[in-house]
Amino acid sequence: MLYPYAAGKAALEAHAGWFAILFIIVSIPFGIAVNATGRKLIYSGMDALLGREPDNRSKWFQWLVGGPALLAYFVLPYAIVGAGVCVTWFGTIWLVRHLL
């Protein structure tokens, strides 16, 4: 829901008029792609750090790597969505100013 809102609001701010509908429609698959890519990135990182045979790793490794990895697991989804919304916002304004 954030990507179409950001695209529409940015297009209206840049005085794109009826082209705002086009930017809203294009932002939906862009948002889905950003979220899917971010999810794969996070899960592959967690699998590489903690997924394979956690019993064979030392307790120090689990504490030193596992804690920050868990924090990243909770923070990165919001950071990826926020970055995607910012790219949508500024990208829409840039496209309107340079192409229309």
N, C-alpha and C positions, 0 to 999 in steps of 0.2 A: 504494500500500500504506500510505502514511502517514496518509491521510485517514480510512479506516475504523478504523485503530488509534487515532488521536487521538479520534475520536468515541466509540468503544466505551470507551476508558479514561476519558474525561471523564464519560460517562454513568454508568459504574460508580462513579466518584468522587463523583458527585452523588447517588448512591443511586437511580438510575432503574430498576434491576432489569431486568425483561424489555423495557423500552422501549429498552434499549441496542441491541437488534437493529434496531429501526426507525432509530435514529440512524446505525448502521453502513451500512444500505442507502441512506439518503438522502445520506450523505457521499460515496458513489462518484460519482454524477453531478455533485455539487458540485465534487469534485476534478478531474474531467474538464473541467468548464467553466472553472475557474480556470486550469488548465494550458493549455487551448486559447486562452483570452483573453490570457494572458501571452505565449504564443508569438507570437500575431498582433501584439501590442504591440511586442515586441522586434524582430520582422522588419520591421514597417512603419517603426520608428524607424531601423533600420540602412539600409533602402532609401532613406529620405528623406535621410539624411546622406551615405551613400557609394555608393549604388547607381546613380544616374543619371549617366552620362558622367563617370567618375572621371578621365579623361585631361584634361578641360577645367579641372580644379581645380588650384590651385597646390599646390606641395609643402608650403608652410606650413600650408595648410588641412588637407591630409592628415595632417600630423604633429600639429597642434593639436586637430583634431576626431577624427581617426581613432584615435588612441591611447586617449583616454578612452571613445570609443564601443566599441572592442574590449574594453576592461576591463568596461564595462557589459554587453556581450554575454556575457561569461563569468560575471559576478556576478548579474545580474538573474534568470536562471532559478532559482537557488537562493533568492534573496530572495523571489521570488513564491511558490514552493512553501512556504517557511517562513512567510510571511504567511498563506497559505491554511490551513496546518495550525493556526496560532495562532487564526485566525478560527473554524475548525472546533471546536477545543478550547473556547475561551471561549464561542462561540455555543451549543454543546451544553449547557454548564453553565448559561448564562443561560436557555435554553429549559426545561430541567428545573426550575429554580427558579421560573420565572414561569408555566409552563403546567401543570405536573404537581403 
